[in-house]
């Protein structure tokens, strides 16, 4: 299995010659309601990355378990990284990958708060050379049709979709007896450190009560298939583009 961290420096180069693709997993450590673990946004993309390592030659980096979790800073257990620091950190990793002559970096992102920093980092890291960063926000970009089939309530944070996925991946960490529904709605994008508790009560946005492991399995299996198809396409030197 091509996990970057498991090679010695003496056999790294030979193994790296089999692929131009690296997978970088980005997550978060933040509150996810009262029923899901703090590392939900890391567990789910890591699960998918491990499937990639099993079934392709792409190198998989160790998961980055922290992200920009400003919205949930008032909840116990949350650790949030300043987005400027996070962006520079991402840039260093991306440039480090490209230094080893890999061409494609697939960022398998598990947390929405990381997106701005990832985009800025990707612009910096690909400014020179024929390097490509593809950001896959997996909860949005993968398994769209599976979600339409199984979801009975809208997606959100620690909602039916995410809860189902963790029930499949790490059922030992889900406490459905504590699952409650919360959804605060506004037509505007409200940002305020003083009102975080009102905007995201119980660190929730959605209704997890209809979640099942079977729903999670269907979502994760389709996400895995689509992700591996992307990796295989990149291995052939083809970008995931459609010209209309």
C-alpha positions as CSV (number, residue, x, y, z in Angstrom):
1,X,0.0,0.0,0.0
2,X,1.6,3.3,-1.1
3,X,1.3,5.3,2.1
4,X,4.0,8.1,1.8
5,X,4.9,7.8,5.5
6,X,5.7,4.1,5.4
7,X,8.5,4.2,2.9
8,X,12.2,4.6,3.9
9,X,14.0,7.3,2.0
10,X,16.0,4.6,0.1
11,X,13.0,2.9,-1.4
12,X,10.8,6.0,-1.8
13,X,12.2,7.0,-5.2
14,X,11.6,3.6,-6.8
15,X,8.0,3.4,-5.6
16,X,7.4,7.0,-6.7
17,X,8.4,6.2,-10.2
18,X,5.1,4.2,-10.5
19,X,2.8,7.2,-10.2
20,X,2.5,11.0,-10.7
21,X,-0.4,11.3,-8.3
22,X,-0.4,12.1,-4.6
23,X,-3.4,12.3,-2.3
24,X,-3.4,14.9,0.5
25,X,-6.1,14.5,3.1
26,X,-7.3,17.5,5.1
27,X,-9.8,17.4,8.0
28,X,-10.7,19.1,11.2
29,X,-11.0,18.6,14.9
30,X,-14.3,20.2,15.9
31,X,-17.7,19.7,17.5
32,X,-20.2,17.6,15.5
33,X,-23.4,17.7,17.6
34,X,-23.6,15.6,20.7
35,X,-23.6,12.3,18.8
36,X,-20.6,12.3,16.5
37,X,-16.8,12.4,17.2
38,X,-14.7,15.5,17.0
39,X,-12.6,14.0,14.2
40,X,-15.5,13.3,11.9
41,X,-14.1,15.5,9.2
42,X,-10.9,13.5,9.3
43,X,-12.2,10.0,9.7
44,X,-14.4,10.1,6.5
45,X,-11.8,11.3,3.9
46,X,-9.1,9.2,5.6
47,X,-11.3,6.1,5.0
48,X,-11.6,7.0,1.3
49,X,-7.9,7.7,1.0
50,X,-7.1,4.3,2.5
51,X,-9.3,2.7,-0.3
52,X,-7.2,4.7,-2.8
53,X,-4.0,3.3,-1.3
54,X,-5.4,-0.2,-1.5
55,X,-6.5,0.0,-5.2
56,X,-4.1,2.4,-6.9
57,X,-0.5,3.4,-7.1
58,X,-1.2,6.9,-5.9
59,X,0.8,8.0,-2.8
60,X,-1.3,8.9,0.2
61,X,0.0,11.5,2.7
62,X,-0.8,11.3,6.4
63,X,-4.0,13.1,7.2
64,X,-3.8,16.7,8.4
65,X,-6.2,16.5,11.4
66,X,-6.7,20.2,12.1
67,X,-8.4,22.9,10.0
68,X,-10.1,26.3,10.2
69,X,-12.9,25.6,12.7
70,X,-13.6,29.1,13.8
71,X,-17.4,28.6,13.8
72,X,-17.2,25.9,16.5
73,X,-14.5,27.5,18.7
74,X,-17.0,27.9,21.6
75,X,-17.5,24.1,21.8
76,X,-15.3,21.9,24.0
77,X,-12.7,19.9,22.1
78,X,-12.5,22.1,19.0
79,X,-9.1,23.2,17.9
80,X,-9.0,25.8,15.1
81,X,-6.0,26.9,13.1
82,X,-5.7,30.5,11.9
83,X,-6.5,30.5,8.2
84,X,-3.3,32.4,7.3
85,X,-1.2,29.8,9.1
86,X,-3.2,27.0,7.6
87,X,-2.7,28.4,4.1
88,X,1.1,28.7,4.5
89,X,1.2,25.2,5.9
90,X,-0.7,23.8,2.9
91,X,1.7,25.7,0.6
92,X,4.7,24.1,2.2
93,X,3.3,20.6,1.9
94,X,2.2,21.1,-1.7
95,X,5.6,22.5,-2.7
96,X,7.2,19.6,-0.9
97,X,5.2,17.1,-2.9
98,X,6.0,18.7,-6.2
99,X,9.7,18.9,-5.3
100,X,9.6,15.1,-5.6
101,X,8.5,15.4,-9.2
102,X,4.9,14.4,-8.7
103,X,2.6,16.2,-11.1
104,X,-0.9,15.8,-9.6
105,X,-2.0,16.5,-6.1
106,X,-5.5,15.5,-5.2
107,X,-6.6,17.3,-2.0
108,X,-9.3,15.1,-0.4
109,X,-10.9,17.6,1.8
110,X,-13.3,16.7,4.6
111,X,-14.1,20.2,6.0
112,X,-15.7,23.2,4.4
113,X,-13.7,25.7,6.5
114,X,-10.5,24.6,4.8
115,X,-11.6,25.5,1.3
116,X,-10.4,29.2,1.2
117,X,-7.0,28.3,2.5
118,X,-6.7,25.3,0.2
119,X,-7.5,27.4,-2.9
120,X,-5.0,30.1,-2.0
121,X,-2.3,27.5,-1.3
122,X,-3.0,25.8,-4.6
123,X,-2.6,29.0,-6.5
124,X,0.8,29.6,-4.9
125,X,2.0,26.1,-5.2
126,X,1.2,25.8,-8.9
127,X,2.4,29.2,-10.0
128,X,5.5,27.6,-11.6
129,X,5.9,24.3,-13.4
130,X,3.3,21.9,-14.8
131,X,1.8,21.1,-11.5
132,X,-1.9,20.5,-10.8
133,X,-3.9,20.6,-7.6
134,X,-7.4,19.2,-7.7
135,X,-9.5,20.0,-4.6
136,X,-12.1,17.3,-3.9
137,X,-14.6,18.5,-1.3
138,X,-15.8,14.9,-0.9
139,X,-19.1,15.5,0.8
140,X,-20.2,17.8,-2.1
141,X,-18.2,16.5,-5.1
142,X,-18.6,12.7,-4.7
143,X,-21.6,10.3,-4.5
144,X,-24.2,12.9,-5.6
145,X,-26.6,10.3,-7.0
146,X,-26.3,8.1,-4.0
147,X,-27.2,11.0,-1.7
148,X,-30.3,11.7,-3.8
149,X,-31.4,8.1,-3.4
150,X,-30.9,7.7,0.4
151,X,-31.2,11.2,2.0
152,X,-34.6,11.9,3.5
153,X,-33.6,15.3,5.0
154,X,-31.2,18.0,3.7
155,X,-27.5,17.7,4.3
156,X,-25.7,19.8,6.8
157,X,-23.3,19.5,9.7
158,X,-23.7,16.3,11.8
159,X,-26.9,15.8,9.8
160,X,-28.4,12.7,8.3
161,X,-25.8,12.3,5.6
162,X,-22.7,12.8,7.7
163,X,-24.1,10.7,10.6
164,X,-24.9,7.8,8.2
165,X,-21.4,7.9,6.9
166,X,-19.8,7.8,10.3
167,X,-22.2,5.0,11.3
168,X,-20.7,3.0,8.4
169,X,-17.1,3.9,8.9
170,X,-16.8,4.2,12.7
171,X,-20.1,2.9,14.3
172,X,-18.3,2.6,17.6
173,X,-18.1,6.4,17.9
174,X,-21.7,7.2,17.1
175,X,-24.3,7.8,20.0
176,X,-27.7,8.0,18.3
177,X,-29.4,8.3,21.7
178,X,-28.0,11.9,21.8
179,X,-28.9,12.8,18.2
180,X,-31.1,15.9,18.0
181,X,-32.2,18.1,15.2
182,X,-31.2,21.8,14.9
183,X,-31.3,24.1,11.8
184,X,-31.1,27.8,12.1
185,X,-31.9,29.5,8.7
186,X,-31.3,33.0,7.3
187,X,-31.3,34.4,3.8
188,X,-28.1,36.2,4.6
189,X,-24.6,34.9,5.5
190,X,-24.2,35.9,9.2
191,X,-20.7,35.9,10.7
192,X,-20.2,36.8,14.3
193,X,-18.0,35.5,17.0
194,X,-20.6,36.7,19.6
195,X,-23.5,34.8,18.1
196,X,-21.9,31.4,17.2
197,X,-24.1,29.6,19.8
198,X,-27.2,31.0,18.2
199,X,-26.2,30.3,14.7
200,X,-25.0,26.7,15.4
201,X,-26.9,25.4,18.5
202,X,-25.4,22.1,19.7
203,X,-22.8,22.4,16.9
204,X,-25.6,21.1,14.6
205,X,-27.1,22.0,11.3
206,X,-29.6,19.4,10.2
207,X,-31.5,16.3,11.3
208,X,-29.5,13.1,12.0
209,X,-32.4,11.1,13.3
210,X,-33.0,9.2,10.0
211,X,-29.4,8.2,9.6
212,X,-28.6,4.6,9.0
213,X,-25.3,2.7,8.4
214,X,-26.8,1.3,5.2
215,X,-27.3,4.8,3.8
216,X,-23.7,5.6,4.8
217,X,-22.4,2.5,3.1
218,X,-24.1,3.4,-0.2
219,X,-22.6,6.9,-0.1
220,X,-19.1,5.8,0.8
221,X,-19.0,3.1,-1.8
222,X,-20.0,5.4,-4.6
223,X,-17.6,8.1,-3.4
224,X,-14.8,5.5,-3.4
225,X,-15.6,4.4,-7.0
226,X,-15.7,8.0,-8.2
227,X,-12.5,8.9,-6.4
228,X,-10.6,5.9,-7.8
229,X,-11.8,6.7,-11.3
230,X,-10.4,10.2,-10.9
231,X,-7.0,8.8,-9.7
232,X,-6.9,6.4,-12.7
233,X,-7.7,9.3,-15.1
234,X,-4.9,11.3,-13.7
235,X,-2.5,8.4,-13.9
236,X,-3.2,8.5,-17.7
237,X,-2.3,12.2,-17.8
238,X,-5.9,13.3,-18.3
239,X,-7.6,16.1,-16.3
240,X,-11.2,15.7,-15.3
241,X,-12.6,18.1,-17.9
242,X,-15.6,18.1,-20.1
243,X,-15.8,20.4,-23.1
244,X,-19.3,21.5,-24.0
